[in-house]
Amino acid sequence: ITFTNKAANELKERIENMLGESARYIKAGTFHSICSKILRRDGERLGYTSHYTIYDTDDQKKDMKEVFKKLDISDKQLHPKTVLGEISRAKDRLITPGEYLTDAANDPRMKLIGKAYAEYQKLLVASDAMDFDDLISNTVRLLEENDDILDNYQSHIKYIMVDEYQDTNYAQYMLIQLLGGKYGNVCVVGDDDQSIYRFRGATIENILNFEKQFPNTKVIRLEQNYRSTQNILDAANAVIANNCSRKGKNLWTDNGEGEKIKVVTVDDESGEARFVAEKILEHIRNGGKFSDCAVLYRMNAQTNALENVFVRSGIPYKVIGGMKFYERMEIKDVIAYLNVINNPNDNVRLRRIINSPKRGIGDTTVSYASDISDMLGISLFEVF
């Protein structure tokens, strides 16, 4: 069981290469895909058909707007996104609408969310639909409430391996406990030092307390690193040692010490971008090539400062896995506005922004205006 289909397929492929034909019996998939299959087969015990729909984020928002109308909740009181986030966290912890309302006690805001949660679930059941969180929480409920189904899956699944276990939530932990409860052959792979998804419901205690939950556990520390040099690992070890609640490990490598880490402090993102550009140009002056250089950044928004400096410095670049800043729709729109302000006769840019944001000027109106422009020999802007 993994968190992405790509990882699941990769693991299965490697096992097939090692074991050959017999590996075809191995089931590999994400938590959601495996639960989805279980529910397609046995979900009728919970009142769903085998053709139930899985709702995406847009479907959820539409349902929640219906709930808001029914309960007369205004967007000023609560935002649909906030309520859906709270419901998602409740489902991660296997808390039902009834339990949520009980916990709300004297908190008016929680009571309102609890009512919305209850109505939202009614709408889902009436539509024979589940959201992504339901796939796991409903599978846990199905196995807890039906001993025959649980026994069937426990008997068939003798070995379970879970990848990225530090990112599992309470519902996923319960699913593994149930499926692996008969044989106890559960292998989890994870790194407690890389648990960064608590805001999404991840429970680091799952990996920290694994030996208590499954007695006679054998712990294998994978401490050899094949990617970094020792200086980088020493720095990482020193920083991560300050974490509380961790199992502890000491990363090492055969790659040698490598260059020392250099920390550069700058005033802002522009200073950072200028520093990067200067290092690249220095590399070029020393006989290097532009294609030798790669810039890694944390999020796409950071490309703006880098691209500005690269353009001014004459550094050719390619954005991989994203879109160039100046090719984004909203940026092209803003530049088109500036072009029209500067040159009202720029019909191409004018056509781009005439109805952006929407102001009821469609293609037909623009076509009529173009005919008048041609007939009178004046610019489209003047006609408008």
N, C-alpha and C positions, 0 to 999 in steps of 0.2 A: 504494500500500500504506500503510495507516494502522494505528493501534493500537486504534481503536474502530469498530464498524459505523456509528455515528452520523456520525463524521467521514468515513468512506468514502462514505456515501450523500449527505452534504452536498456533498462535492467533485464527485461524479458529477452531481448535480443542477445545480450551477453550470456545469459543462462542457456539459451538455445544453442549458441555457439559452443558452449562447454559440454552440454548434456545431449545435444542432438534431438532426435525425434521425440523422446519421452518428455521433453520440456514443454510440449504443446499443452499439457494438462495444467500447467501453472497458470493461475489467474493473476494478472497484474493490472493495476488501475489506481485511480485516485480514490480518496475517501468517498467523494460524491458519486463517481461512476459506479463503484462497487455497491454502495447503498441504493443507488437508483435501480440496479438490476435486481437486488433483493426485493425492493418494493414493487417492481413490475410483476414479480412472481407471486408475492404473498401480501401485497398491500391491501387486498380486499378485506383482510382481518381487521384493518383499521378504518374501513369504510371507503377505500379508494378503488377505482377500477385499474386494470393493467394499462390503460391508455391515459393515465393522469398526465396533466401538463406541468412542465417545470417553468415557473415564472422567473423572468430576468428582472433587473433593476427597474426598467421602465414599467413593466407590468405591475410590480409592487407599488410604485408611486401612484399609478392609476387607481389601484385598489384602495390605497390609503386616502386618496382624495375623496373617494366614495364614502369611506369611513368617516372622514371629517364632516362631510355633508350630513350624514345620518346622525352623528352625535352633536352636530352644530358646534364644531371646534373651528375657530378661526386660525389663520396662519400667524396671527399676532400672539395667540396663546402658545401654540406649538408649531414646529415646522415638520412636515411629513418626513423629511430626511432624518430628523432627530428621533422621531418615534420609531421609524424603521430600524435605526441603529440600536436603539434600546431593546427592541423586540429581538433583533439578531443576537445581542449579548445574552438576553434571557434564554433563547433557544440553545445557545452554546453551553449554558449552565443547566440545561434541561428543566427550566422553570416554565410551568404551564401558565396560561392567562389567569386561572383561578389562584394559583400560588402567588403570582405577581401581585394580584389585587390584595391578597391577604397580607403580603409583605409591605404593601403601600401604607397600611395603617392610617395615620393621620396626615400623610403627605398628599395635598390636593393635586400636585403636578403628577406624581407617580400614579395616583388613582385614575387620572385622565388618560395617561399612557396605558394603564392596565385595561381600561374600558376599550380603548382603540385597539389594543392587542387582541382582546376577546372578539371584537367585531371583525377584525382583519382575518382571524383564523376561521370565523364562520364563513366569510366570503370565499376564502381559499377552498374550504371543504365543499361548499355549494358549487364551486366551479370545477370540482375534481382536479384541484391544482395544488402544487407545493412550491415553496421557494427553496433556495439552495440550503438554507439552514434546516428546513424540514426534512430534507433527505437523510441527514444524519440523526436528528432527534427522533424522527418517526421510526427509523430502523432500530434504534435503541429501544424504543417503546414496544415495537413489534416483537423483538427478541425477549424482552422482559415479561411481556404479557402472554406469550405463547411458548410453553415448554417444548412442544413437539417441533416447532420451527427452529428453536434454539438448538435442540439436540441434533437435528438434521445438519445444521451448518457446523456445529462443533465436531460432529463425527466425520464430516467430509474435509474440514480444514484442519489438518494436523500441525501445520507449521505456518507461522505468520511473521513476515518481516515488514517493519514500518520505517520509512525513511524520514529524515528531518523531524525526529520525534520531539525535539524541543519546541516545535511550533504547534503541537497539538493542543486542542482545548479540552474541556471536561467531557463534552459529549463524545469526542473522538476517543478519549481515554476509556470511557465506559464501553464503547463499541469493541475496542480491543480486548478489554477485560472479559466481555461476554463471549466473543468469538474464540478467544484463546483459553477460556476457563477450564476446558476439559483436559487438554494435554499440557498446557502451560509452556508449549514450545513457541515462545514469543521472542523475536530478536528485534531490537530497536537500534537504529543508527541515529546519532544526533550529537550536538555540541551545545552544552549548557551555556557556554560563553557566547553563543551566537543567537540567543533567544532575544529577539527584538520586537516580537509581535504581540506583546501583552495588550496593546491598545486594540488588537483585533480578536482578543479572547484567548490567546495562547497562554497556557498554564505551565510555567517552568517546573513547578512541583512534580509534573508527570515524569520528567526525566530524573529529577533529583531524588525522588522517592521510589524509583523503579524497583530497587532491590527489596524494599519493604513489601511492595505490592506483589512481586513475584519472588518468593524465597528461593535460595540456591542459584541465584543469578550469577553468571560469570561475566565479569567486566573486562573488556579488551580495550585498552587505550591506544588509539591510532595517533601516535605522537610524531611520527616521521612526516616531514613536509617535503613535497617534491617540486614545489613551485617557487619558493622564495629562498633568499640567501640567509645565512645565520644572523647577520646584523639586523635584518628586518624582523626575524623571529624573536631575537633577544628583546627588541623594542616592544613587540606585541606581547611577549610573555610578561614584561615588566608592567605594562599598562593594565593588562587583563588580571594580573595578580591582585589588583585593588578591588575587584568585584567581590561582593559578599554572596553567599549562597552559591557556591560552585564546587564541583568535584575536584578540580585541579588537574593540571597536566603540564608537561614541559615540552614544547615543540622544538624539534631539531631537524637538521638537514645534512645531506652529504654534498650540498652545492657550494660549500666554502663560505668564507665570511662575507665576501662581496663588498660593494662600496658602502661607505657610511651614509646614514640617513641625513638628509639636509632639511631643516625646517626653516621656512621663509615667512616672515610676518609682513603683511602689507596692510594699507589703510582700508581698501575696499575691493570690490570685484573688478574695477577698472585697473587698479594697481596689480592685481593678481594676473589679469589678462596681459598687461604690458610685460610683466615678468616672464610669462610663458613665451610671448612673442620674441623677447630679447634672447632667451635661451635657444629658441629655434634658429634665429638669425645668426647667433654665435656659432651654432653647429654647422650652418651653411658656409660661413666664412672659413671654418676649419676644414672645408672640403667634403662635408656631409651632404645628404640629399633630404629634400622635404619629406620624401616617402619613408625616411627613417623614423619620423616623429609621430607619436600618437598622444592625444590629450584625453585623459579620462575625467569625466565630471559626474557629479552625483545626480543631477536632474536636468531635464532639457532646457529649463528656463535659464540655466547658466551659460548657454551657448551665445546669448546676446552680446555680452561683454567681449567674449573671445572673438566672435565673428567681426565685431566692429574694429577691433585692433588688427586682426588678420587682414581685413580689407585695406585698412590704412597703411599697413606695413608691406603690402604686396605678397602676403603669404597665401599660396593656394591651399584650399582645404576641402575636405569632403565630410559631411555629417553622416555618420553611420547609425542606422537604427532610429533615425529621427528626421525632421525636416529642417532645412536651413531657415534661420530666423526670418529672413526677408522673403521667404516663399510662403509663409503662413498667411492664411486668408485674411485675418484681422490686420496684419501688418501691411499687406498689399492694399487693403481698403484705406487705411490711414494715409499711406503714401499717395494713393489715388486722389484722396481729398486734397492733400497738399499740392499735388500737381495741378488740379483744377483751379485751386486758389491762385496758383502761380500763372497758369495758362488756361483760361476759361474755354479756349478753342480746342482743347484736348478731348475730342469726342469719345475716344476709346476709354479713357479714365472716367469720363462723365457717365458713360453707360454703365460702368462697373459700380458706381456709388449712388446712382440716381434713386435706387430703391433699397439702399443699405445704410441704416436700418430701414425696415419696411415702412413705406409711407403711401402705399396704394397706387404707385405708378408702375403699371405692368408693361409688358412688351408691346401691346397694342398702342398704348399711349405714346411710348417712345417711337414707334413706327410712324404714327401720325405726325409727331413733332419733327421727325427726320424728313418727311415729305415737305412740310412747310419750310424747313431749313433749306432744302434743295431748291424749292420754288422761289423763295425770296433771296437766296444767296446770303443768308446770315447764319451764324453759328447755332448749334443746337442749344447751347447755354442761353443765348439771347431769346430763342423761342420759348424756353421754359420760363 
